[in-house]
Amino acid sequence: MCGIAGVIGSKASEEIISKMLAVQNHRGPDYTGSYCENNMSLGHNRLSIIDLTSNANQPFISNNKRYVLVFNGEIYNYLELKKDLEKEYQFKTTSDTEVLLAAYIKWGKDCLHKLNGMFSFAIWDVFEEKLFAARDRFGVKPFYYSNQDNTFYFASEIKTLFNAGIEKNYEERVWSNYLVYGSYGQPNETFWKGIEQLPAGHYLEFNNEEIILNKWYCFEKEVQKQVIHTSIEKLKEEYEALLIDSVKLRFRADVPVGFNLSGGVDSSTLLAYVNNLFGKENIEAFTFYCNDKNYDELPWVEEMVCKVNNPLTKVLLDVNKIENLVSEMSYCQDEPYGGIPTIAYGELFKNARSKGIKVLLDGQGMDEQWAGYDYYLKSNAVEIQGVKKSPLRPNVLTEEFKQYATKVNYPKPFKDHLLNLQYRDLFYTKIPRALRFNDRLSMKYSTELREPFLDYRLVELAFAQSKHFKIKGDLQKYVLRDLVKNKLSDSISYAPKRPLQTPQREWLRTEMKEFVNERIHYLMNSTIGAWFDKKTLLNEWELYRKEELDSSFHIWQWLNVSLLIN
């Protein structure tokens, strides 16, 4: 897990690439390297996870000196690929980095289909003076780019591009969609004008000042190849075999591995399999709590830990520290993020890093593949869990600014309504924003996050199955729960999904009200104050402080925006 950066064109220089690497040093503090030649600069921030020697430092140059690679992520099946490649390529490291480069040399862009991992990388062809870049199937690792003034820039974070000289201008349509519809942008978009992201499952070629984008991972076609099971026992057998392999692959590391644990069935399932495979002596679990019994999942976490006997670190999220953490996280994220639960999650990474743990696993991705959200039970397509009314307040915006907003009609490649909702959440809403939040907060503390449930083989298999294997009556993720019923207690394996994890609603209204009030007034008098109807905005803030609403998302939006315009 690292940071990558590059500049190709007339503005390329050692000075600019050094500035870019400096601002994203938290992504890889173990080594910083660069490669510069005529009108081309590549840079890398290394977080050493596999092959800790200097031989695996980047930018990594091929044996024949033709290719230069900068790579962020992990190729989990690198050992298997290496066996296929070592007859044709003489390896000088034990890293997955060199395996990736050797795979590209042998198979070209077709190597992407052979990779099981999370990745974004760029390879410069010295002979032909062209760039090839790619991003993993679900977009776990980021790739941002900008093409202007006869120069192509790319980096792992948006702030890195700002530090290269890209102007920080608002993309009004994306901001308006966020405030009107709660959208975080399309797969290629960011909140900043002139800065795009390479969509998940795509590759990019840059040659002679021309950018060509292509989709290399067609999920829709891969799903069609799956066996549609009629027997639950055969489905569980196939799924469990893949799950075990996925967990094994994601334990490949030359540094200590830890675990993020909530009280839900997903992370508890993962911990149970991890312990069965590797034992529990050195696998430490981390969980957060807020000292509020209405939100804390500690009873379920402690029940699970009591069953498996892993060492557990409980991290308290102190409301008195939230204001500083909110501001720090806004800088870290570069774009709007989800709320105080994201901050709480970040505290786990900070604590783990202080203990020398560089890699953490979590249970992201199970709800989307097995239909675990409550709105999957309903006929509508609402994305927000646990609310009775809309969590949005577009009425606080001026009519002029609202006109920028365009409601997105998400693709519906399947005949089945449930599959289309799951597809939307995998590639347009839930997973893209969760992965973005989690990448930034984990890398903020120089730690690597791995998500075994997002192994593409698991997602394709589960997604393709019939609805009755996903939802039985009001019970969601049915096959998963049936699979783990003998590994977990009934209170965990059959517990409903709990959408609320922190007392954000209460804190914004009470302990944090002066901070929120200050930020709202700052927002109204800022350079984007014209986006808001100030009287209505203040009225909604007053209403929130007086009434018990089931959502604080609109308040969080305003707070979020005010901190990002600094």
Buried (B, 14 or more C-beta within 10 A) or exposed (E): BBBBBBBBBEBBEEEBBBBBBEBBEBBBEBBBBBBBEEBBBBBBBBBBBBBBEEEBBBBBBBBEEBBBBBBBBBBBBBEEBBEBBEEEBEEEBBBBBBBBBBBBBBBEBEBBEBBBBBBBBBBBBBEEBBBBBBBBBBBBBBBBBBBBEEBBBBBBBBBBBBBBBBEBEBBBBBBBBBBBBBBBBBBEBBBBBBBBBBBBBBBBBBBEEEBEEEEBBEBEEBBEEBEEBEEBEEBBEBBEEBBBBBBBBBBBBBBBBBBBBBBBBBBBBBBBBBBEEBEBEEBBBBBBBBEEEEBBBBEBBBBBBEBBEBEBBBBEBEBEEBBEBBBBBBEBBBBBBBBBBBBBBBBBBBBBBEEEBBBBBBBBBBBBBBBBBBBBEEEEEBBBBEBEEEBBBBEBBBEEBBEBBEEBEBEEEBEEEBBBBBBBBBBBBBBBBBBBBBBBBBBBBBBBBBBBBBBBBBBBBBBBBEBEBBBBEEEBBBBBBBBBEEBBBEEBBEBEBBEBBBBBBBBBBEBBBEBBBEBBBBBBEBEBBEBBBBEBBBEBBEEBBEEEBEBBBBBBBBBBBBBBBE
